Structures are given as structure tokens and as C-alpha cells.
Amino acid sequence: MTAIRTPFGFSSTATEVAAGIDLTGRRAVVTGASSGIGAETARALAATGAEVTLAVRDLTAGERVAQEIGGATGNRRVRAARLELTDPASVAAFAAGWQGPLHILVNNAGVMACPERYTEQGREWQFATNHLGHFALANALHGALAAAGGARVVVVSSTGHQQSPVVWDDIDFAFRRYDPWLAYGQSKTANVLFAVEATRRWAADGITANALMPGAIYTNLQRHMGDRGSGRVPEELIKTVGQGAATSVLLATSPLLEGVGGRYFDDCNESEVVDRRTGRLQGVARYAVDPDNGRRLWDLSERLLAG
């Protein structure tokens, strides 16, 4: 399998990646699009002519950003809708309210290294937000994705996935001491595995899914770590928001990704598979792209959502 290589790289921006692409008539959903790279992803998609829905927790903030994007791009087909990923009823309501095909779903929303917290269903907060809510959303929108013909699901993961595989026997830290970074890593591994298995399961429907590492960007995602994030990344490796959204937009729009799924990208190119932590912001752990793990996670996720 040949790795995907593109003309873009670390410094490329979402605007540059989307330049010249016309998505008029296409429809996209971006979760967590009221700020950060989610808002920038939505802006770049709107600039291509796509109809864009910002799926957000804070509807007031989302509507403000939607209006700003509409004004900046001249695209008035930008709106906001409420979505709380940790609330199964909210996910179901969002999906029930969707009418017609969906060409692009960007699973962008997430939390990072937050204090120990659990949902009403007893699920660990990061796993519930970053993976399980998006898993439920994509499945609920499966019919709309299939109706689009050639739909793409873009899953924002992280190099943080190298910090932990999915710990099958203790997803919710019932027996382990809670560690915010291990919980984050586990959830980000789940993001990659979802892309692998969704592509396998939904190939006959023309649906592909790919995961990505956006890079290190200072956004609201780092709110639990102070103003300058974890402090683990050298300043020269920090991206702007526009650069951070570039890989998401590439996976959502590029003709080079037509029919390509189940892969992991960083800096706008497919990553190498690694067997040890790299200490860098590149590389995807072998366990995160293992198809057996993908099938196991899918089955587990269905059981967890069933209660």
C-alpha cells in the first residue's frame, strides 16, 4: 500500500489546501467548530462553497462564528446547531434533525488531559467525548453519509495516542489510578481505530474515514494546562490555527484522498507506522491501525452505548 504524499506540509494552511476546490452543492458538519481549528476548518470548507453546519455545545458562540464565517466568505449557507457529545439524547436529536445527504463529517471536537470526570452513564469523560460521542454521531448519520455517495469522515486524533493503547479491561479507570494523559491517549487511539473500522464496514456505501494529527496549536483545548499548553513542544513546532486545520481540510477536500480510507496523517501527509513512541509529533502506533483492534473497539463501543 503506497503512502499518500501531497504538495503540502507542516507550514501549509487550511486556506492554501482548499484553494481552487469547489464544493458547491456539498454539505459538511464540523463538530467543535465554535473556536480553534474547528472554526478554521469550517471557514475553509465554507470558502469552497460547501454548506457547513457547526455542531457545537455553546449555540450562542456557534451562531456568532457561523455569522462571521458567512460574512468573511460570502457563503450564507453556514449555520450552527447544538450538539453535546457526552449526552446520547443530544447526539440522537442532532442526527434526527438532519435531512438529506451528508458529504463531509469532521469529528473535530475534543477535550485534553482534563481532571477526572464521568458521564451520567459512568463513562470516563475523555473517552466519552473524543470517541464514544463521535462514534454514536457517525452511526446515527450513516444513512445521510451513504446517501451522499463518496462521503468522507475526518477524525481529529493526536500523536498523544502513542501514550496509551485502548486498555480493554479498564476503559473507565475503575481499577487504575486516573491519569489525564493516559486517558487522553486511549481516547485518541480509539479515534484512529474508528477510522480504520468505519472504512472497512462502510466501504460498500462509498464512505471512507481517515484520522489525523493536526499538530501542536494553542487553542481552548489546552485550557486544563495553562495558557501555553503542556510545555512539552518546542516553540518552533507550534502551528498557527490555520496551519493546524490544514490536514483536516486536506482529508475533507483533496482529490488525492478520493476513495482512500483507514489511514492516519500528519502535516498533510500519511504517517509512518511505528512500534515505539517516537518522541516526535509524527508517526502512528501499530496498535492504532490494527484492524483486529478496530473490530474489537467497534463491538465494545456498541455495547457501551447500549448500556
Order of alpha helices (4+ residues) and beta strands (2+ residues): alpha-beta-alpha-beta-alpha-beta-alpha-beta-alpha-alpha-beta-alpha-beta-beta-beta-alpha-alpha-beta-beta-beta-beta-alpha
